[in-house]
Amino acid sequence: MTVERRIRLIAGSFVIGSLVLAYLRGPSWLLFTLFVGLNLFQSALTGFCPMETLLRRRRRWRAQ
């Protein structure tokens, strides 16, 4: 699986998870959904994605 596909999978899981938590625990969890959305937006504009950096570093750690 490519890094880009993993990022999409993680972002989608975060959004779904935070929506479930907002429904079950309270609307303050929607702030996490907002954070994920803003991060995706800035990533599209700038090309910098913190999750991509983490995944690439993790791959290097596993290779050593």
HELIX and SHEET records of a PDB file:
HELIX    1   1 VAL A    3  ARG A   25  1                                  23    
HELIX    2   2 PRO A   27  TRP A   29  5                                   3    
HELIX    3   3 LEU A   30  THR A   46  1                                  17    
HELIX    4   4 PRO A   50  ALA A   63  1                                  14    
END                                                                             
